[in-house]
Every structure is written in structure tokens, then in C-alpha cells.
Amino acid sequence: MTNETFELSSDRDNRVYVAGPMTGIEDYNFPEFIKASEMLRSQGYEVMNPADHGVVEGAEWSDYLRHDIAKLSRCSKVFFLPGWSSSKGANLEMYIATSLGMEIYYLDDNHNVVTE
């Protein structure tokens, strides 16, 4: 038996993930991820922002995705930035989020929650 930490749904209640396109976008779209994260934090959420790790020397796309999927799995909600549907990684995050029954929200260019 290990001493591994096991999270229950109540542990994830206030934790959210920001998803969106990065590859091929200037500055990897980090400014938009940061703005969305600041807005969500101001509303009291604990935010998992994949832009927080920045650019890691030697990391490949799959390295980032593995790291970020682990963060995603620790959340109860996902907020998708504009353009997410053109992103291979964000589409995978959408698949995982829907498969796990997470609450899904969409942000517009002004970071307002919108319906698709």
C-alpha cells in the first residue's frame, strides 16, 4: 500500500482549468491565458493555467500535454478560450473534460462566459 494522495470530487470543487490554443500563436497565447486566469482568480477560483509553466527548454508538445492533462484532471470546471476548437490539444482536453463530466464554459474575447 502506498501513501498516494487521492482526491475526491469535493477536493476539486473550486479548481478550474483554462484551455485554449497555443501552438502557432504569438507568445503561445500566454497573455490571453493569463488574463483569463486573473479574471477567474478574482472570482475566487483556484486556477490551473497551462501558461504558468512557460516555455520549458527541451520540452516537446507531448511533454506539455501530459503535464497539462494531469492539471486538468484535478479540476471540476474548464474554461475554453476563443479558438479552442482549432487546437489539437484543446480538443483532447474537451474530450477528457466531457468524459469526466466536468462543467464546461466558454470565454469570449473579453473573457465573459458565453454559450457556444
PyMOL commands that set and color helices and strands:
alter all, ss='L'
color gray80, all
select helices_A, chain A and resi 9-12+26-42+50-53+61-72+84-86+88-99
alter helices_A, ss='H'
color red, helices_A
select strands_A, chain A and resi 15-19+46-48+77-80+103-107+113-114
alter strands_A, ss='S'
color yellow, strands_A
deselect
rebuild
show_as cartoon
